């Protein structure tokens, strides 16, 4: 009898608080996109000037709450904590995976990060690593990172963490991003609306990313 082998690539179906991974056709996410927009756009539109910038922490918190609802039980790591972790010689560094598109990754990424497709995630970047390896996922604001972290947890990877606030918060806090091995001060904004969560000094002009998930 031929032994069944689990596929290395999965398509994502987003239609309920508990996500489903399959090899079938992926479902839409318009309903959850509307929820996400309501959660973060309204705080950003309150007032102007100082009030606008003060809205970013509120918006990041709203995104975090959306992610916690959609992916209950997910593990998190903060920006400062990840910086300490990666610089601690007494602690094995995590594998860092970038859950964004090729276009976004090509603009900049965290140093040493390997891209993983956020919509058809593959286990190939983790070949040779045990399932108790520490892994940190990130995306623009954390939603796609949480999706892939959820996928990895379902495949038995017990130490998959999502970077809180994603690359946007990482850059906003003055942490370095890289294009290949060269530090740059540019980040892909995902689209003009979500890009409001990224400080303007890092925001580049780029075609918007095709929407395939409730949030970036």
C-alpha positions as CSV (number, residue, x, y, z in Angstrom):
1,X,0.0,0.0,0.0
2,X,1.3,3.4,-0.9
3,X,1.9,5.6,2.1
4,X,0.1,9.0,2.2
5,X,2.4,12.0,2.4
6,X,1.3,15.4,3.7
7,X,1.6,18.1,1.1
8,X,4.3,20.7,1.6
9,X,2.2,23.6,0.3
10,X,-1.2,24.6,1.5
11,X,-3.8,27.0,0.4
12,X,-5.6,29.1,3.0
13,X,-9.3,29.3,3.5
14,X,-10.4,32.3,5.7
15,X,-14.0,32.0,6.7
16,X,-14.2,31.5,10.4
17,X,-12.4,32.4,13.7
18,X,-10.7,29.0,13.6
19,X,-8.7,28.9,10.3
20,X,-8.7,26.0,7.9
21,X,-5.8,24.9,5.7
22,X,-6.4,22.8,2.6
23,X,-5.2,22.1,-0.9
24,X,-8.4,23.4,-2.3
25,X,-9.4,26.8,-3.7
26,X,-8.9,29.6,-1.1
27,X,-12.0,31.5,0.0
28,X,-12.4,35.3,0.1
29,X,-11.8,37.6,3.0
30,X,-13.9,40.6,2.3
31,X,-16.0,40.3,5.5
32,X,-12.9,40.2,7.7
33,X,-11.3,43.0,5.7
34,X,-14.2,45.2,6.5
35,X,-13.9,44.3,10.2
36,X,-10.2,45.2,10.2
37,X,-10.8,48.5,8.4
38,X,-13.4,49.5,11.0
39,X,-11.0,48.6,13.8
40,X,-8.1,50.7,12.6
41,X,-9.3,53.4,10.3
42,X,-11.6,55.2,12.7
43,X,-8.9,55.8,15.4
44,X,-6.6,57.2,12.7
45,X,-9.2,59.6,11.5
46,X,-9.8,61.1,14.9
47,X,-8.4,64.6,14.9
48,X,-5.2,65.6,13.1
49,X,-1.6,66.4,13.8
50,X,-0.6,65.0,17.2
51,X,-3.9,63.2,17.5
52,X,-3.2,61.4,14.2
53,X,0.1,60.0,15.4
54,X,-1.3,59.1,18.8
55,X,-3.8,57.0,16.9
56,X,-1.2,54.5,15.7
57,X,-0.8,52.7,19.0
58,X,-4.6,52.4,19.2
59,X,-4.7,51.0,15.7
60,X,-1.9,48.5,16.4
61,X,-3.8,47.4,19.5
62,X,-7.0,47.0,17.4
63,X,-5.1,44.8,14.9
64,X,-3.7,42.7,17.8
65,X,-7.3,42.2,19.1
66,X,-8.5,41.1,15.6
67,X,-5.6,38.7,15.3
68,X,-6.2,37.3,18.8
69,X,-9.9,36.7,17.8
70,X,-9.0,35.0,14.5
71,X,-6.1,33.0,15.8
72,X,-6.7,32.3,19.5
73,X,-3.8,30.9,21.4
74,X,-1.1,32.3,19.1
75,X,2.3,33.2,20.5
76,X,3.7,36.7,20.4
77,X,7.0,38.4,20.6
78,X,7.5,42.1,20.9
79,X,10.0,44.2,19.0
80,X,12.3,44.9,21.9
81,X,12.2,41.3,23.1
82,X,13.1,40.1,19.6
83,X,16.1,42.5,19.5
84,X,17.3,41.2,22.8
85,X,16.8,37.6,21.8
86,X,18.8,37.9,18.6
87,X,21.7,39.6,20.3
88,X,21.8,37.2,23.3
89,X,24.9,34.9,22.8
90,X,23.5,32.5,25.4
91,X,20.3,31.9,23.5
92,X,19.8,30.2,20.2
93,X,18.5,32.7,17.7
94,X,15.1,32.1,16.1
95,X,14.5,31.4,12.5
96,X,12.9,34.5,11.1
97,X,10.3,34.2,8.3
98,X,8.9,37.0,6.3
99,X,5.2,36.3,5.5
100,X,4.8,38.9,2.8
101,X,4.8,39.0,-1.0
102,X,8.0,38.9,-3.1
103,X,7.5,42.6,-4.0
104,X,7.3,43.6,-0.3
105,X,10.2,41.5,0.7
106,X,12.3,43.0,-2.2
107,X,11.9,46.5,-0.8
108,X,13.2,45.6,2.6
109,X,13.1,42.9,5.3
110,X,14.5,42.1,8.7
111,X,18.1,41.0,8.6
112,X,18.5,37.3,7.8
113,X,14.8,36.8,7.2
114,X,13.7,34.2,4.7
115,X,10.4,34.7,2.8
116,X,7.5,32.3,3.2
117,X,4.4,32.6,1.0
118,X,1.6,34.0,3.2
119,X,-1.1,32.5,1.0
120,X,0.4,29.2,0.0
121,X,2.8,28.5,2.9
122,X,5.4,25.8,2.4
123,X,7.5,23.9,4.9
124,X,10.6,24.1,2.6
125,X,12.2,27.1,4.5
126,X,12.2,24.9,7.6
127,X,13.8,21.8,6.1
128,X,16.5,20.5,8.5
129,X,15.0,22.2,11.5
130,X,13.3,20.3,14.3
131,X,9.7,21.0,15.2
132,X,10.8,22.6,18.5
133,X,12.9,25.2,16.7
134,X,12.0,28.8,17.7
135,X,10.5,30.6,14.7
136,X,9.5,34.2,14.4
137,X,7.0,35.2,11.7
138,X,6.3,38.8,10.7
139,X,4.3,40.6,8.0
140,X,3.3,44.3,7.6
141,X,1.3,44.6,10.7
142,X,1.1,41.0,11.9
143,X,-2.0,39.5,10.4
144,X,-0.3,37.4,7.7
145,X,2.4,36.5,10.1
146,X,-0.3,35.2,12.5
147,X,-1.8,33.2,9.6
148,X,1.4,31.4,8.9
149,X,2.3,31.0,12.6
150,X,-1.1,29.3,12.9
151,X,-0.3,27.1,9.9
152,X,3.1,26.0,11.4
153,X,1.5,25.3,14.8
154,X,-1.0,23.0,13.0
155,X,2.0,21.2,11.4
156,X,3.5,20.5,14.8
157,X,5.9,23.5,15.2
158,X,5.5,24.3,18.8
159,X,7.6,27.5,19.1
160,X,6.1,29.7,16.3
161,X,5.9,33.3,17.3
162,X,4.4,36.3,15.6
163,X,6.1,39.7,15.8
164,X,3.7,42.2,17.4
165,X,3.1,45.1,15.0
166,X,5.0,43.5,12.2
167,X,7.6,45.2,10.1
168,X,5.7,48.5,10.4
169,X,6.2,48.7,14.2
170,X,9.7,47.4,13.9
171,X,10.6,50.3,11.5
172,X,8.6,52.9,13.5
173,X,10.7,52.1,16.5
174,X,13.9,52.8,14.6
175,X,15.0,49.2,14.0
176,X,17.1,48.5,10.9
177,X,15.7,46.8,7.8
178,X,17.7,45.5,4.9
179,X,17.6,45.0,1.2
180,X,19.8,42.0,0.6
181,X,22.6,42.7,3.1
182,X,22.4,46.5,2.9
183,X,20.5,48.6,5.5
184,X,17.9,50.8,4.0
185,X,15.2,53.3,5.2
186,X,12.4,52.0,3.0
187,X,9.4,49.8,3.7
188,X,6.7,48.7,1.4
189,X,3.4,50.2,2.7
190,X,1.1,47.4,1.5
191,X,-1.4,49.9,0.3
192,X,-2.1,53.7,0.9
193,X,-4.6,53.0,3.7
194,X,-2.6,50.5,5.7
195,X,0.5,52.4,5.0
196,X,-0.8,55.1,7.4
197,X,0.4,52.9,10.2
198,X,4.0,53.3,8.9
199,X,5.9,56.5,9.6
200,X,6.1,58.6,6.4
201,X,9.9,58.6,6.4
202,X,9.9,54.9,5.6
203,X,6.9,54.8,3.3
204,X,7.7,54.4,-0.4
205,X,5.5,54.8,-3.4
206,X,4.7,51.4,-4.6
207,X,1.8,49.5,-6.3
208,X,-0.6,48.2,-3.7
209,X,-0.5,44.6,-2.8
210,X,-3.4,42.4,-4.0
211,X,-5.8,41.8,-1.1
212,X,-6.0,38.2,-0.3
213,X,-6.4,38.4,3.5
214,X,-8.4,40.4,6.0
215,X,-5.3,42.5,6.9
216,X,-1.6,42.7,6.1
